[in-house]
Amino acid sequence: MSMRFLCTHQTPGSSARCGVLYTDHGAIITPVFMPVGTQATVKAVHQRELQERIDAKIILGNTYHLYLRPGTAVVAEAGGLHRFMGWNGALLTDSGGYQVFSLSARRKLLEEGVSFASHIDGSKHLFTPESVVDIQRILGSDVMMALDECTPWPCDRSYAEKSMGITHRWLERGVEQFLRTQAIYGHSQSFIPIAQGSVFDDLREQSLAFISQIDAPVYAVGGLSVGEPEEDLIRLVHLAGKVLPQDRARYLMGVGTPKNLLDAIDAGMDMFDCVLPTRNARHGILYTTEGILHMRNGKWKSDFRPVDEGLTLPTSREHSRAYLRHLFHAGELLALQIASLQNLAFYSWLLSEAQRQIQNQRFAEWKREILPVINRTL
């Protein structure tokens, strides 16, 4: 089957909605948070736990990192990324555009593509819109992202406009390559365009309109959550929700905090990814249904309450705050596992609860009620 999106519920007083993204690796209820598995692994979390405990339906891999290590030849020999990593759900692969942005000292932007030096061994490489399609064909992801340039913040208008033009021309070449090539592993793949334009409303609107001309089941909003003020993020996400087609899924890339997610759902976004829950977990910062815990703090030393009584995940209820604090101070790897599972379980709960509230047509009220609770530091 070809990937398709069906909007199933909308809520009054908001652009929040529920839907289903149908893929060959299962149906995905939206809004959905996608755990980030950059190098074919979500750090400190086994694939079985992602499916059985987090109920994840889709996770991310990264074209840049997987191209460098283990390399496309290894993934092809394994029969694609799903088989290589033992994942039965859907996969999305980022094109590497953000990694190129973050490696500004190691790359050079060209009309042809982007040349860069590997962060591993310094070797020279060139990504073009065509080669990124070819790499993702070999990886076999369900959702393939177009090569784009993620503009830095701040940047002036002339740079943002020039960068947007390159992203659009790369998109056209990427679409042509996608149409010239075929899926390798017996399941369908979709090629997804990305809107850019920095924080300039008129450029954003141009880019959103441009990508909407491409027939795709999902449209992505990139170039945000790169340091811009929160009011810019919220304004531009609402703009995207108004311009992008209503009958396709909207993917807000790289966002974000629990508040960011609820604000973006309010604006009509459907799909999200961010390293924040797992990265913060490894630093002992936990998101819970009661608020935020800093697990290295001395106040938890003799607190034998569960990590999060509001979640049914065993690691949230079976282990105490005192025990988890001890693991962090002792430098035990189990601390990273428990904390990562907790944060991913919280994000999964938050998005599932958002789905339920949208279906019950009280998302706006629930958002006002829940944000002060989950944003407080305990």
Secondary structure, DSSP 8 states (H G I E B T S, - for coil): ---EEEEEEE-TTS--EEEEEEETTEEEEESEEE-B-TTSS-TT--HHHHHHTS--SEEEEEHHHHHHTT-HHHHHHHTSHHHHHT--SEEEEE-SHHHHHHTGGGEEE-SS-EEEE-TTT--EEEE-HHHHHHHHHHHT-SEEE-------SS--HHHHHHHHHHHHHHHHHHHHHHHHS--SSSS--EEE-EE--TT-HHHHHHHHHHHHTS--SEEEE-S-SSS--HHHHHHHHHHHHHHS-TTSEEEETT--SHHHHHHHHHTT--EEE-SHHHHHHHTTEEE-SS-EEETTSGGGTT--SBS-TT---HHHHHSBHHHHHHHHHHT-HHHHHHHHHHHHHHHHHHHHHHHHHHHTT-HHHHHHHHHHHHHSB-
